[in-house]
C-alpha cells in the first residue's frame, strides 16, 4: 500500500514568519515546465482548515508567487507558491491543513495543490514572539 506522505510546515503561535513557500513537485510530466510559465499569470489563494474540527481558519486569502533561489536549471525559471502570514492567522495553536488554489488566467483551469500529499501546518504554542 502506498502510504501518503505529508509536508509539515512549522510556525509559532502569533508569528508571521517564516513565510509559507511550496514548490510544485516535478513528476516527470511534460507540463511541468509549462506550469512555471503559466504560474506568472494566475490567481493564487490559500485556505487553512483546522484538522480537529474542520473549521476554516483562512478562506481563499491571496497567495503569492516567488522566484525559486535555486536556478540550477537555467533553461526554465522555477517558481514557488506561498502565503505571507498575518498575525490573526496564527493566533490559535494546533494542526491545520493547507490548500493552495491556482486559477490560471489563460483559461486552462484550476489546480488545487498539494496534489500527492497533504500540507500540514503545525502552529506551536510558545511564549517567544518572532
Steps between C-alpha positions, in 0.01 A plus 500: 500500500632843405501704819421866447787731592433836656689826492513660843551874545583627849423850627466645850174634639448875426788493250506626142832336409617289331300556182333182378656400166436188298648363180309303242643148482646404163322173435650461153193616315557720199293786641739567791708767318182641351367545855788734588413721205125497576535561875608857428152565357281342767297582808618310807301466820573323828254324730581353843271256680516391866549122490333453839160653420511569124459874557638723226753736658616670179269504198637573154746763621732631223813294450823600332748379242871500586792441267687195633855582610636174359534562129713196417282439195583807293253407228192572707441736793335317786243653730368425846150578618460639846309686763610789722345453845297765676514497880133397527576187291717347773318605816383144570746215545426159351524296183352631178470396136609749234375513142611730220263562210658618176266645240681538168391818324554352154184293550682169542338423831540484875759300693478416872839427656660307653381216281676184620528577870346721764648827617479495879563819695597465864451819700702450816407636840788723609565810702772622264378750243708516182 
